[in-house]
Amino acid sequence: MTFCVGFAYLQSERVDNFTWALQMLKEQITGGEVEVIVTDRDLALMNVVECVFPKAVNLLCLFHVCKNVKAKCKMTVFPKKKQVQIMEAWEALVYSYDETQYYMNLANFEGICSSSSIFNDYVHDQWLIPHKERFVEAWTNRVMHFGNTTTQRVESAHWSLKRILQDSIGDICSVWETINSMIVLQHSEIITSFEKSIIQKVHRHSNRFGTKTCSTVTSNKVQQPRPSVTKLTPRPSVSKVQQPRVLIFKEWLPVEIHKFIDDIIDVGEDGNCGYRAVAALLGMGENFWAFIRQECVVELQEFMSHYEIIYGGQIFVQQLIRNKWDM
């Protein structure tokens, strides 16, 4: 279960402000050392993390890394077919499971980017050479990050807090009361979850033969580790030529826009399909839909005056932010 341990108001993103915030956080941690911290590539923040938590591994948010690389690819690489090929090679590079595979995928990536020197130099100078150990799977899997390789949880918590506060003009006392109420509610939910787990037994399966006798466990249980297995079939090389895929839903759309369609993804239909589609097409996976929704809200809030003109008034924009209308 995700929960917040602290909130900080910073006047600006400067080294002294970051230092104060992380020092205050460090004082609240009484058991054990912080082993992993995930941040964006803010050099000032990264330097402070290294000073305040010298034993921690500072990972970079994989989503923001890939987002920046994809944006640069769209700006400097043409045609679109080449962009797709490069991003597939980039994905294979990022998810290399060991150093040997990484350098094989790196050679393939460099070969594909040989005609795009600006993009190739950008990726190497800005990301691979200085920071590959912070986001490439071959290195990040050496630390216990429990799958947290993005800042999505923090972004989601920040979005929830901004939704509760509604605006940025409250005084510090009213803001403190609001945040405190949110924490009390969150604490109550955690206690309720623990109390429920006391009387709830978890059965792995209905077949009784060969099972081990075990005591009551919580619903947030720690699973028994499965035996390790050897991967028999490695991921197919992205350099192989594949048959063109048929877009089965393409004919449902107007013929006039067919030439603009690069891909179609069928996602879950739970009322968030639009966000799911965007997340999936960005290569994040549709389960990152909440992060996409949060990014849309941030966009509306930062450029509210522009969207008020587009949508015809402040009321409609506020309704969008509060999710009373589908975005």
DOBADREN-400149 format. One record per residue (C-alpha): residue number from 1; residue in one letter; z, y, x. Coordinates in steps of 0.25 Angstrom, whole numbers, plus 5000, padded with zeros to 4 digits. Example, Ala and Ser with C-alpha at 12.3 -4.5 7.8 and 13.67 -1.06 7.14 Angstrom:
BEGIN
(atom 1 'a' (5031 4982 5049)) (atom 2 's' (5029 4996 5055)) 
This chain:
BEGIN
(atom 1 'm' (5000 5000 5000)) (atom 2 't' (4996 5014 5005)) (atom 3 'f' (5007 5024 5005)) (atom 4 'c' (5009 5038 5012)) (atom 5 'v' (5020 5041 5022)) (atom 6 'g' (5018 5056 5024)) (atom 7 'f' (5010 5068 5021)) (atom 8 'a' (5008 5080 5029)) (atom 9 'y' (5002 5094 5027)) (atom 10 'l' (4994 5099 5039)) (atom 11 'q' (4989 5113 5041)) (atom 12 's' (4978 5108 5049)) (atom 13 'e' (4973 5096 5057)) (atom 14 'r' (4978 5100 5070)) (atom 15 'v' (4985 5092 5081)) (atom 16 'd' (4999 5098 5079)) (atom 17 'n' (4998 5095 5064)) (atom 18 'f' (4994 5081 5066)) (atom 19 't' (5005 5079 5076)) (atom 20 'w' (5015 5084 5067)) (atom 21 'a' (5011 5075 5055)) (atom 22 'l' (5010 5063 5063)) (atom 23 'q' (5023 5065 5070)) (atom 24 'm' (5030 5067 5056)) (atom 25 'l' (5023 5054 5052)) (atom 26 'k' (5028 5047 5065)) (atom 27 'e' (5042 5051 5062)) (atom 28 'q' (5042 5044 5048)) (atom 29 'i' (5037 5030 5054)) (atom 30 't' (5050 5023 5058)) (atom 31 'g' (5045 5009 5060)) (atom 32 'g' (5035 5005 5070)) (atom 33 'e' (5023 5012 5076)) (atom 34 'v' (5011 5017 5069)) (atom 35 'e' (4999 5008 5074)) (atom 36 'v' (4987 5013 5067)) (atom 37 'i' (4983 5027 5062)) (atom 38 'v' (4970 5029 5055)) (atom 39 't' (4964 5044 5056)) (atom 40 'd' (4951 5051 5055)) (atom 41 'r' (4945 5055 5068)) (atom 42 'd' (4953 5068 5069)) (atom 43 'l' (4955 5070 5084)) (atom 44 'a' (4967 5078 5083)) (atom 45 'l' (4974 5068 5074)) (atom 46 'm' (4970 5057 5082)) (atom 47 'n' (4976 5063 5095)) (atom 48 'v' (4989 5066 5087)) (atom 49 'v' (4989 5051 5082)) (atom 50 'e' (4988 5047 5096)) (atom 51 'c' (5000 5056 5101)) (atom 52 'v' (5009 5053 5089)) (atom 53 'f' (5006 5038 5087)) (atom 54 'p' (5002 5034 5101)) (atom 55 'k' (5002 5019 5098)) (atom 56 'a' (4994 5020 5085)) (atom 57 'v' (4979 5016 5084)) (atom 58 'n' (4972 5028 5078)) (atom 59 'l' (4960 5022 5070)) (atom 60 'l' (4949 5031 5064)) (atom 61 'c' (4946 5031 5049)) (atom 62 'l' (4934 5022 5049)) (atom 63 'f' (4928 5028 5036)) (atom 64 'h' (4928 5042 5042)) (atom 65 'v' (4921 5037 5055)) (atom 66 'c' (4910 5029 5047)) (atom 67 'k' (4909 5042 5038)) (atom 68 'n' (4906 5051 5050)) (atom 69 'v' (4897 5041 5057)) (atom 70 'k' (4889 5039 5044)) (atom 71 'a' (4888 5054 5042)) (atom 72 'k' (4883 5056 5056)) (atom 73 'c' (4873 5045 5054)) (atom 74 'k' (4867 5051 5041)) (atom 75 'm' (4866 5065 5049)) (atom 76 't' (4859 5060 5061)) (atom 77 'v' (4852 5046 5058)) (atom 78 'f' (4839 5045 5050)) (atom 79 'p' (4833 5038 5042)) (atom 80 'k' (4844 5032 5032)) (atom 81 'k' (4840 5018 5036)) (atom 82 'k' (4844 5021 5050)) (atom 83 'q' (4857 5026 5045)) (atom 84 'v' (4860 5014 5038)) (atom 85 'q' (4857 5005 5050)) (atom 86 'i' (4866 5014 5059)) (atom 87 'm' (4878 5014 5049)) (atom 88 'e' (4877 4998 5047)) (atom 89 'a' (4878 4997 5063)) (atom 90 'w' (4889 5007 5063)) (atom 91 'e' (4897 4999 5052)) (atom 92 'a' (4895 4986 5061)) (atom 93 'l' (4900 4994 5073)) (atom 94 'v' (4913 4999 5066)) (atom 95 'y' (4916 4985 5060)) (atom 96 's' (4914 4978 5073)) (atom 97 'y' (4926 4968 5074)) (atom 98 'd' (4927 4967 5089)) (atom 99 'e' (4922 4974 5101)) (atom 100 't' (4911 4965 5104)) (atom 101 'q' (4905 4967 5091)) (atom 102 'y' (4907 4982 5092)) (atom 103 'y' (4899 4983 5104)) (atom 104 'm' (4888 4974 5098)) (atom 105 'n' (4888 4983 5086)) (atom 106 'l' (4888 4995 5094)) (atom 107 'a' (4876 4991 5102)) (atom 108 'n' (4869 4989 5088)) (atom 109 'f' (4873 5002 5083)) (atom 110 'e' (4869 5010 5095)) (atom 111 'g' (4855 5003 5094)) (atom 112 'i' (4853 5007 5080)) (atom 113 'c' (4858 5022 5084)) (atom 114 's' (4849 5023 5096)) (atom 115 's' (4839 5032 5089)) (atom 116 's' (4851 5041 5083)) (atom 117 's' (4857 5046 5096)) (atom 118 'i' (4865 5057 5089)) (atom 119 'f' (4872 5048 5079)) (atom 120 'n' (4874 5037 5090)) (atom 121 'd' (4881 5048 5099)) (atom 122 'y' (4889 5053 5088)) (atom 123 'v' (4895 5039 5084)) (atom 124 'h' (4898 5036 5099)) (atom 125 'd' (4904 5049 5103)) (atom 126 'q' (4912 5052 5090)) (atom 127 'w' (4916 5038 5086)) (atom 128 'l' (4913 5025 5094)) (atom 129 'i' (4917 5030 5109)) (atom 130 'p' (4930 5037 5105)) (atom 131 'h' (4934 5030 5093)) (atom 132 'k' (4928 5017 5091)) (atom 133 'e' (4942 5010 5093)) (atom 134 'r' (4947 5018 5081)) (atom 135 'f' (4938 5013 5070)) (atom 136 'v' (4929 5001 5075)) (atom 137 'e' (4934 4988 5069)) (atom 138 'a' (4934 4981 5083)) (atom 139 'w' (4946 4990 5087)) (atom 140 't' (4952 4994 5074)) (atom 141 'n' (4955 4980 5071)) (atom 142 'r' (4964 4979 5083)) (atom 143 'v' (4975 4987 5076)) (atom 144 'm' (4982 4984 5063)) (atom 145 'h' (4976 4994 5053)) (atom 146 'f' (4977 4985 5041)) (atom 147 'g' (4963 4989 5037)) (atom 148 'n' (4966 5004 5038)) (atom 149 't' (4954 5010 5045)) (atom 150 't' (4951 5022 5037)) (atom 151 't' (4960 5033 5032)) (atom 152 'q' (4957 5030 5017)) (atom 153 'r' (4971 5027 5013)) (atom 154 'v' (4976 5041 5019)) (atom 155 'e' (4964 5048 5012)) (atom 156 's' (4967 5041 4999)) (atom 157 'a' (4981 5045 5000)) (atom 158 'h' (4977 5059 5003)) (atom 159 'w' (4968 5059 4991)) (atom 160 's' (4979 5054 4982)) (atom 161 'l' (4989 5065 4987)) (atom 162 'k' (4978 5076 4985)) (atom 163 'r' (4976 5071 4971)) (atom 164 'i' (4991 5072 4967)) (atom 165 'l' (4992 5086 4973)) (atom 166 'q' (4979 5090 4966)) (atom 167 'd' (4978 5103 4974)) (atom 168 's' (4982 5109 4987)) (atom 169 'i' (4989 5122 4982)) (atom 170 'g' (5003 5116 4980)) (atom 171 'd' (5016 5120 4987)) (atom 172 'i' (5022 5111 4997)) (atom 173 'c' (5034 5107 4988)) (atom 174 's' (5025 5103 4976)) (atom 175 'v' (5016 5095 4986)) (atom 176 'w' (5028 5088 4992)) (atom 177 'e' (5033 5084 4978)) (atom 178 't' (5019 5079 4974)) (atom 179 'i' (5018 5070 4987)) (atom 180 'n' (5033 5065 4985)) (atom 181 's' (5030 5061 4971)) (atom 182 'm' (5018 5053 4976)) (atom 183 'i' (5026 5046 4987)) (atom 184 'v' (5037 5043 4977)) (atom 185 'l' (5026 5036 4968)) (atom 186 'q' (5020 5029 4979)) (atom 187 'h' (5033 5024 4984)) (atom 188 's' (5036 5019 4970)) (atom 189 'e' (5023 5011 4969)) (atom 190 'i' (5026 5005 4982)) (atom 191 'i' (5040 5000 4978)) (atom 192 't' (5034 4995 4965)) (atom 193 's' (5024 4987 4973)) (atom 194 'f' (5035 4981 4981)) (atom 195 'e' (5044 4978 4969)) (atom 196 'k' (5032 4971 4962)) (atom 197 's' (5029 4963 4974)) (atom 198 'i' (5043 4957 4974)) (atom 199 'i' (5041 4949 4962)) (atom 200 'q' (5026 4946 4964)) (atom 201 'k' (5022 4934 4971)) (atom 202 'v' (5008 4932 4977)) (atom 203 'h' (5001 4919 4976)) (atom 204 'r' (4990 4917 4986)) (atom 205 'h' (4983 4907 4977)) (atom 206 's' (4986 4897 4966)) (atom 207 'n' (4984 4884 4975)) (atom 208 'r' (4998 4880 4979)) (atom 209 'f' (4993 4869 4989)) (atom 210 'g' (4995 4873 5003)) (atom 211 't' (5002 4887 5000)) (atom 212 'k' (5014 4892 5008)) (atom 213 't' (5027 4895 5001)) (atom 214 'c' (5029 4910 5002)) (atom 215 's' (5039 4920 4997)) (atom 216 't' (5036 4932 4988)) (atom 217 'v' (5027 4942 4994)) (atom 218 't' (5024 4956 4990)) (atom 219 's' (5011 4960 4984)) (atom 220 'n' (5007 4968 4996)) (atom 221 'k' (5008 4955 5004)) (atom 222 'v' (5005 4952 5018)) (atom 223 'q' (4994 4941 5017)) (atom 224 'q' (4995 4929 5026)) (atom 225 'p' (4985 4931 5038)) (atom 226 'r' (4973 4922 5036)) (atom 227 'p' (4968 4914 5048)) (atom 228 's' (4959 4921 5057)) (atom 229 'v' (4944 4917 5056)) (atom 230 't' (4933 4919 5065)) (atom 231 'k' (4921 4927 5060)) (atom 232 'l' (4909 4917 5059)) (atom 233 't' (4898 4927 5055)) (atom 234 'p' (4899 4941 5061)) (atom 235 'r' (4893 4953 5053)) (atom 236 'p' (4878 4953 5053)) (atom 237 's' (4872 4963 5063)) (atom 238 'v' (4868 4976 5056)) (atom 239 's' (4856 4977 5065)) (atom 240 'k' (4850 4965 5057)) (atom 241 'v' (4839 4969 5048)) (atom 242 'q' (4843 4965 5033)) (atom 243 'q' (4834 4964 5021)) (atom 244 'p' (4835 4977 5012)) (atom 245 'r' (4845 4976 5001)) (atom 246 'v' (4841 4977 4987)) (atom 247 'l' (4849 4988 4980)) (atom 248 'i' (4851 4981 4966)) (atom 249 'f' (4856 4994 4959)) (atom 250 'k' (4845 5003 4964)) (atom 251 'e' (4836 5001 4952)) (atom 252 'w' (4847 5006 4943)) (atom 253 'l' (4846 5020 4949)) (atom 254 'p' (4835 5030 4947)) (atom 255 'v' (4822 5028 4955)) (atom 256 'e' (4822 5042 4960)) (atom 257 'i' (4835 5039 4968)) (atom 258 'h' (4831 5026 4974)) (atom 259 'k' (4826 5031 4987)) (atom 260 'f' (4840 5038 4990)) (atom 261 'i' (4847 5025 4988)) (atom 262 'd' (4851 5018 5001)) (atom 263 'd' (4861 5008 4995)) (atom 264 'i' (4868 5003 4982)) (atom 265 'i' (4882 4997 4982)) (atom 266 'd' (4889 4990 4970)) (atom 267 'v' (4903 4994 4970)) (atom 268 'g' (4915 4990 4961)) (atom 269 'e' (4916 4997 4947)) (atom 270 'd' (4930 5002 4946)) (atom 271 'g' (4927 5017 4943)) (atom 272 'n' (4926 5020 4957)) (atom 273 'c' (4912 5014 4960)) (atom 274 'g' (4906 5028 4964)) (atom 275 'y' (4917 5029 4975)) (atom 276 'r' (4915 5014 4979)) (atom 277 'a' (4900 5016 4980)) (atom 278 'v' (4902 5028 4990)) (atom 279 'a' (4912 5020 4998)) (atom 280 'a' (4904 5008 4999)) (atom 281 'l' (4891 5015 5003)) (atom 282 'l' (4899 5023 5014)) (atom 283 'g' (4902 5009 5020)) (atom 284 'm' (4917 5010 5017)) (atom 285 'g' (4917 4999 5006)) (atom 286 'e' (4919 5002 4991)) (atom 287 'n' (4934 5001 4992)) (atom 288 'f' (4935 5014 4999)) (atom 289 'w' (4931 5021 4986)) (atom 290 'a' (4945 5028 4985)) (atom 291 'f' (4942 5035 4998)) (atom 292 'i' (4928 5040 4993)) (atom 293 'r' (4935 5045 4981)) (atom 294 'q' (4945 5052 4989)) (atom 295 'e' (4934 5058 4998)) (atom 296 'c' (4927 5064 4985)) (atom 297 'v' (4940 5070 4980)) (atom 298 'v' (4942 5077 4994)) (atom 299 'e' (4928 5082 4993)) (atom 300 'l' (4930 5088 4980)) (atom 301 'q' (4943 5095 4984)) (atom 302 'e' (4937 5100 4997)) (atom 303 'f' (4924 5106 4991)) (atom 304 'm' (4930 5109 4977)) (atom 305 's' (4923 5122 4975)) (atom 306 'h' (4909 5116 4978)) (atom 307 'y' (4912 5105 4968)) (atom 308 'e' (4917 5114 4957)) (atom 309 'i' (4903 5121 4958)) (atom 310 'i' (4896 5107 4957)) (atom 311 'y' (4904 5101 4946)) (atom 312 'g' (4906 5114 4938)) (atom 313 'g' (4921 5118 4940)) (atom 314 'q' (4934 5114 4946)) (atom 315 'i' (4939 5106 4934)) (atom 316 'f' (4928 5095 4936)) (atom 317 'v' (4931 5095 4951)) (atom 318 'q' (4946 5093 4949)) (atom 319 'q' (4943 5082 4939)) (atom 320 'l' (4935 5075 4949)) (atom 321 'i' (4946 5076 4960)) (atom 322 'r' (4956 5070 4950)) (atom 323 'n' (4946 5059 4947)) (atom 324 'k' (4945 5062 4932)) (atom 325 'w' (4930 5061 4933)) (atom 326 'd' (4922 5051 4941)) (atom 327 'm' (4917 5056 4954)) 
